[in-house]
Amino acid sequence: MSDTRLAEAATLSFARHETFAPRFGWLHKAYIAISNDTDVFLQKDASVVLGVGKNMVNAIRYWAYAFKLTIEHPKGGASRAFVAAPTWEACWLLDENGADPYLEDPSSLWLLHWWLLSPVCYAPTWWVAFHALPSSRFSESELADFVARHVRLAGWEMPAAASILKDVDCLTKMYAPRKTPTGSPGSFEDLLDCPFRELGLLEAVEVRPGEGRTWRFTSTTRSTLPSRVIAYACLDYAGRHTGGAGSVSLARLANEPGGPGRAFRLREPELAAALEEVYPQHPQITVADAVGQRSLVFTTNPSTLAWNVLDAHYSHVRNRIPTKEQWLADHKELDAELQRRQRATKPPALAKEIP
């Protein structure tokens, strides 16, 4: 391997989570809090407002940002501080009239997982683990070394080794169920600690002498991952990476770094089965065979189709919330920041967005 896509997909950001994986209820807390007060993370009583310990406030702020549910923008005036505004996607998902404000549907966790890894990714260790790691099995030290290698290839300033190790530890805490002393999977309280363990993407394997803790990405059936969420991710990826083409091969969706196959740990036949289940209800997409290769074909903008498919899964949320255009009109500071980013030649580093 002589290059990396990390610099294109992610921005420099390590150990911003304060060692805390996202906990049940945190994202909804963040959405409600910043909807009422964009300064909430700057306030001395932020821990009281959010109902968490003081050391968790920064973690909530980071995860809301990393999941693309907030945008940080300058407070203005003489202040150099950054405040937060909820994105339209946060409204769509977490508003009381939204798709799933309390994240009770596992579909929403899969969706957030996709948003976390999508460009611009503010969790580069996560991106490397899912999209660049050559093996499904790894030790914590192996993953840390591999992340450091990709950082060097990306031309970034090397973070402290301890920061990368904190990311690796947080990633395993986020996705791998804890085990009881008897060896059985964790309890309901385990999912409250981090609901993303419910996805079953990662598991601990036997610890070998001198190897330390070892983990493995699973390849089991994704029974909680709906076909429409898979189709959304495929179309979302196509919208970002096909350059106006009217199709994308399933092999590319399954195997290319940044694609849904690697993000969800799905193989090409599983992607095909999901798309074949979805496209009869959405005639603007289909799966076609050509020259021994299967492709997802779309007749209009794939990014628009992606949201049509996703919104249908959640009973057409867009009929009961403001449109994205209305949302941006009501949040001009957010619109201004989005436009500034579009003009920038490189996405801003999270270290600058969140002082």
N, C-alpha and C positions, 0 to 999 in steps of 0.2 A: 504494500500500500504506500503510495507516494503522495497522496493528497487527502483532503477531507472536505466534506460539505458543511462542516460545523459553522464556519464563518458566514456562510450564506443563510443558514437556517436559524442560528442562535446569536445571542449577544453575551458579552462577558458578564457573568453573574454567578458567584459561588457562595454557599453557606449563608444565604440571606434569610433562611427559614428558622434561624436560631435553634437548630437541631429538632424542631417540631414538624412532624408530618401533618398534613391538613386533618383536622378533627371534625367530627360530626357537628354540624350547625355553624361552623365558622364562616362559611361563605355567605350564608343567609344573614348572619350577624353583620358582616362587613357591608353587604348591599343595603340593608336597612339603615345602618349607621351613617354611611356616606351619602345616602339619599336625603338624610335629615341635616347633615353637616359635613361639608367637604373637608373641613379642618379637623375632623374627629381624631385622626391619627397623630395630630400635633398637640392635642389637648392633654393637660396634666391628668385629667380624669378619664382618659381613654380606656383604661382597664376597667373602670366602673361602668362606663357606657357599654362596653363590649362584654362585660361579665366574665373576664378572664384575668389571669395573673399578668403583672406588668411585663414579664419577659415574653408573653405570648402576643402582645399587641403588634410587634414588628413582624412576627410570623404570620399573623392574619393579614397584615398589609401586603406582605410579600406574596402569599398564596392567591389572594384576590387579584393581584397584578399578574402573576404568572399564568393564571387560568384565563386571562384576557377579560376579566370582569370589571376591571377598573383601568382608568388611564390617569397617570400622574402628570400634572401640568403646573407651571409656575403660579404661585399664589398672586403675584403681581405687586405693584407698588414698590416699596423699598425692601420688601421681604424677599429673601433668596430661597425660601422654603417651597416645597412642592405639596400640593393638595391633590385629593383624589376625586374623580368623577366616575359614576357608574356607566359602563358601556351599554349600548342598546342590547347587546347579547345578554348582559346581566339582567336587564329588565325582562327580556324574553324568557329567561330561565327562572329567575328568582323572585320576580314580583308576585304579589298575592294572586294576581290574575295570570301569572306566567305558567310556563310548562310544568315546573316541578320545584316550587320554592323551598321545600324541605328535603329535596333530593331523596325521596322515598322510592323512586323508580331506578333500578340499577342502570337503565339506559342512560340516565343523566350522568352517572359516574363514568361510563364509557365515553360519553360526549366530552366531558371535562378532561378526561385523559387525552383525547384527541386534541382538544384546544391547547392543553399544556404543551404538547410536543410540536404543535404547528408553528410555522414562522409568524412573527419572530418569537423564537423560543427563549424564555428567560430562565430556563433550567437546563443548561448545556450538559450537565452530567446525565440527566435523564435522557436527553436526545442521543448522546453517545451510547448509553446502555441499550436503548431500544433499537436504534437505527444503524449503529456502526460496529457494535461488538460482534466479532466473527463466530462466537460460540454461544449456545444457550446456557452454558454452565460457566460460572465464574466465582472466584474468591473476591473478597473485598479489596485485597491488595492488587489483584489483577485488573479489576475494573478501574481502580484509582490510577494505576500506571497507564492504562489505555486512554483514560480521559486526559491525562497529562500529555500523552503523545499527540492527541488530536488538538490540544490547545497550542502546542508548539507548531504543528502543521498549519493551524489557522492563523499563525502570526500574532497571537494575542500575548499580552503580558502574562507570565506564568503566575497563577495564584499560589498562595501558601499550600504546601502539601496537606496540612491539617484541614484546610478548607475543602479540598477535594474529598478527603476521607470523611468529613462530616456530611457531605452530599451523598456519598455512597451509603453511609449508615442510615441517613434519612430515607433514601430511596428504598432500601430493604424494609425499613420500618413501615413505609407507606403501602407496599404491595404484598409483603409476605405475612401470612397469618402467624401470630405467635402460637407457641405450643405450651400446653400445660405440662406439669412434671410427669404425667403419665404418658405424654407423647401425643395426646389428642389435639385437634385443632382448637384454636382459641374460642372463647364464648362470645355471646352477644356484646358483652362489654368490650371485647377486642375490636368489634366493628365500630362501636361508638368511638373508640380511641382513634381509629382511622378507617372510614367506610370504604376506601379504595382496596382494602384487603379482600372485600367481597368479590372483586373481579377475578381473583384466582390466577393472576398473571405470573406470580413468582412464588417459589416455595424453597424452603431450606432443605438441603440434602445432608447426608452424613458428614460429620466433621472428621477430617483425617489428620493425624499427627503432623504438625509442621505446616499444614495448609490453612489453618484458621477456619473461619466460617465460610461455607460455600453455599451458593444459591443457584437456582435453575429456573429459567423462564419455562413455563408450562406450555404444552401443546394440546391440552384437553379441549373438548367441545366447549365453545363459549355460549352456554345455554342462556345467559342473561344478556347477551349482545344481540339486539334486534337487527333484522335484515335492513330496515330503513336507516338505522344509524350507520351500518356498514356502507350502504349506498351513499349516504350523505358524505361520509369521509372520502369515498372514491371520487365523487363529483367535486368535492372541495379540493382534493389534491389535483384533479384534472384542471380545475379553474386556475390553480396557481402555477402549473408546470407544463401545460400542453401548448402554450403559446398560440392559442386560437385554433388549434386543430380540432376536428370534430370527433376524435376518438382517442382512447388510450388503451394500450394492451393490458390484459389482466396479469400477464407476467410482470410488467412494470409495476402495477399496483401492488402485487404480492411481494416483490423482491427489492424494489428500489429504496434506498435510504430516504426517509421522510414519508414513505407511503403507508397506507393503512395495513398492509400485510405485516410489516414489521412492527407497527405501533400496537396492533391488536394480536400479534402472533397468530396470523391466519395464513393458510396456504391458498394457492390459486383456486383449487376446486371449491374451497369454502367461500371465497369471494364470489365465484361464479354462481354458486347455489343461492347466495343472498341476493345478488343482482337479478337473477332469474325469478326470484320470488317477488321482487319489487316492481320490475318494469311493466308488467301487465296493467298496473294501476297508474303508470306514468308513461304514456305513449311517446314522450319526447326522448326517452332513453331506451336502449335495447342492448343485448349482447349478441355480437355477430362473430361468425367464423370466417377467417380469410387466410389462405395460404398456411394452413396448419396452426394459426394463432387466433386466440379468442380475444376480442376487444370489447370494451364498453364504448358504445356509440351514442352521441347526443346531438340533437338537432338545434339546440339553442345554448345560450350561455350556461356552462356547467355550474358556475357558482350560484346562479339564480335557481337552477334546477335542484341544487343541493339543499337550499333552504326550503323549497317546495316539498321535497321528500321528507325532510326532517320535521317541518311544521305539521305535515299530515300525520306523522307518528304521534304527535302530541295534540291531536284534535284541533288543529288550526289555531294556535295561540295568537297569530298575527291579527286575527279578527277581533281580539279583545284588548290589545295593547296599542300604544302609539306606533305609527310606522317609524322606520329608521330615520326618514327625512324629518318627521315631526320631532323625534327624540333629539336629533342634532340641532334643530332649530331652537329647542328649549334648553339645550346645553351648549351654548355657543363656545364656551371655553374648551369643551371637549372637541368640538368640530375644528376649532382653530389648531388644537394640538395634533389632531389627525392630519390636517392639511400640512402642518409643519413637517410631520414625519414623512409624508409623501414627497415633499420637496427635498428632504435630506438624502444625501447619497448613501448614507449608511444608517441603519436603525440606531437610536441612542442607547448607550449602555445603561443597564438598570442602576448601576452605581451612581449615575448622574440623575436618573429619574427619581430615585428614592435616596435622599441624602442620608 
